Amino acid sequence: MQQPWLPDAPPPRPGVPDDFSRMTAVLPLGRTLLVLGLILLLLAMGRSEAMLDAAYGLPMLPGTEALIILAEAWNDAMAASGLPGFLRALRATLSLGR
């Protein structure tokens, strides 16, 4: 890795990208946001029961009922897909070795 800000840094070799050039392979911002969105969706799918429990524990403020309704609908949709049961079985299987 070249560090171009150091005064004694060697000049970059032609054809070899460093970590600070536009030639470095990076994901475009749009694809990065898409991947992060999918990851957050998967995490929310797996934690629907915990999100419902957290929603029930919220203080009664404006909008709390809407959040509870949304959390219940999300949990019902995930329960219909069978994902929470699968994840419970997976956690139980993985915890056998502890």
C-alpha positions in Angstrom: 0.0 0.0 0.0 1.4 3.4 -1.0 0.9 6.4 1.3 1.1 9.4 -1.0 0.9 11.9 1.8 4.3 10.9 3.2 7.1 13.0 1.9 9.4 10.0 1.3 6.8 7.9 -0.4 8.0 6.3 -3.6 6.3 7.3 -6.8 3.4 5.1 -7.8 4.2 2.3 -10.2 2.4 2.6 -13.5 -0.5 0.2 -13.9 -0.7 -0.7 -10.2 -3.6 0.9 -8.4 -3.2 1.9 -4.8 -5.8 2.2 -2.1 -6.3 5.9 -2.7 -6.9 6.1 -6.4 -10.1 5.9 -8.5 -8.8 2.7 -10.0 -9.3 0.9 -6.7 -12.2 -1.6 -6.9 -15.1 -0.3 -4.8 -18.9 -0.8 -4.9 -20.9 2.1 -6.3 -23.0 3.9 -3.7 -26.3 2.7 -5.1 -25.3 -0.9 -4.9 -23.8 -0.4 -1.5 -27.1 1.1 -0.2 -29.1 -1.8 -1.8 -26.9 -4.4 -0.1 -27.2 -2.6 3.2 -31.0 -2.4 2.8 -31.2 -6.1 2.1 -29.1 -6.9 5.1 -31.3 -4.7 7.4 -34.4 -6.4 5.9 -33.0 -9.8 6.7 -32.2 -8.8 10.2 -35.7 -7.3 10.7 -37.2 -10.5 9.4 -35.3 -12.6 11.9 -36.0 -10.4 14.9 -39.8 -9.8 14.4 -40.7 -11.2 17.7 -38.2 -9.1 19.6 -39.4 -6.0 17.7 -43.0 -6.8 18.8 -41.9 -7.2 22.4 -40.0 -3.9 22.2 -43.0 -2.1 20.7 -45.2 -3.3 23.5 -42.8 -1.9 26.0 -42.9 1.6 24.5 -44.3 4.5 26.6 -47.7 5.7 25.4 -46.9 8.7 23.2 -48.4 9.9 19.9 -47.6 7.4 17.3 -47.0 4.5 19.7 -50.2 2.7 18.7 -49.3 3.0 15.0 -45.9 1.4 15.8 -47.5 -1.4 17.7 -49.9 -2.1 14.8 -47.0 -2.1 12.4 -44.9 -4.4 14.6 -47.9 -6.8 14.9 -48.5 -6.8 11.2 -44.8 -7.5 10.5 -44.7 -10.3 13.1 -47.8 -11.9 11.7 -46.4 -11.8 8.2 -43.1 -13.3 9.4 -45.0 -16.0 11.4 -47.0 -16.8 8.3 -43.8 -17.4 6.4 -42.5 -19.7 9.1 -39.2 -17.8 9.5 -39.3 -17.2 13.2 -39.8 -21.0 13.9 -37.0 -21.8 11.6 -34.7 -19.3 13.3 -35.7 -20.7 16.8 -34.8 -24.2 15.6 -31.5 -22.9 14.1 -30.6 -21.1 17.4 -31.4 -24.2 19.4 -29.3 -26.4 17.1 -26.4 -24.0 17.3 -26.6 -23.7 21.1 -26.2 -27.5 21.6 -22.5 -27.3 21.3 -22.1 -24.7 24.2 
